Amino acid sequence: QAGLTQPPSVSKGLRQTATLTCTGNSNNVGDQGAAWLQQHQGHPPKLLSYRNNNRPSGISERLSASRSGNTASLTITGLQPEDEADYYCSAWDRSLNAWVFGGGTKLTVL
Amino acid sequence: EVQLVESGGGLIQPGGSLRLSCGASGFTFSSYAMKWVRQAPGKGLEWVSYINSSNIPIHYADSVKGRFTTSRDNAKNSLFLQMNSLRDEDTAVYYCVTDLFADWGQGTLVTVSS
């Protein structure tokens, strides 16, 4: 099943802003948006946002999600060392009847 | 507090079968759709299956369709994944996940190798 497209890596400086992207099509991201997950090495993923900018309780306000057409974005402001992690997007694909994931973006905080 | 505890992983030869279980607590399990998601060593996340709260519908990734079966026992707050005809490429940590990816277990490692 075709997946979503994420850049493999993004590097930004401490306290800077990083924007991660996730590109799909009208059957997945363009339909109901995407969920964003954060995964630190050796730990299960953690939900950051679902269906664009719905943040679970406890998720920092420094994180915000949005969508424009078939591309979802996750913006993290005031980067901190603990933001260094792998980030995945996922969406339901109505034509495939399947959940699809992006390949993940490794965020490095310099 | 939501808790998801997977079990049943281990080392299995190609062509063999395993049954994974996930025990749920801290929420009304019978009201929630559930997913299985896996992650091969050093790789990204891959969705495996989805089961609605009432058992219908159930969806599978193409990579496991016809070999894996997802089921649930709402009376016992449990989710299952029956894996048959296992292949090397099924080697992964398997996670039990609530709908919308809100809650994850710690995962159970399945290693398919001769």
Interface residues (C-beta under 8 A of the other chain):
Chain A: Q1 A35 L37 Q39 P44 P45 K46 L47 Y50 R51 P56 D86 Y88 S90 N97 A98 W99 V100 F101 G102 G103 G104
Chain B: K35 G44 L45 E46 W47 Y50 H59 A61 D62 S63 Y95 L100 F101 A102 D103 W104 G105 Q106 G107
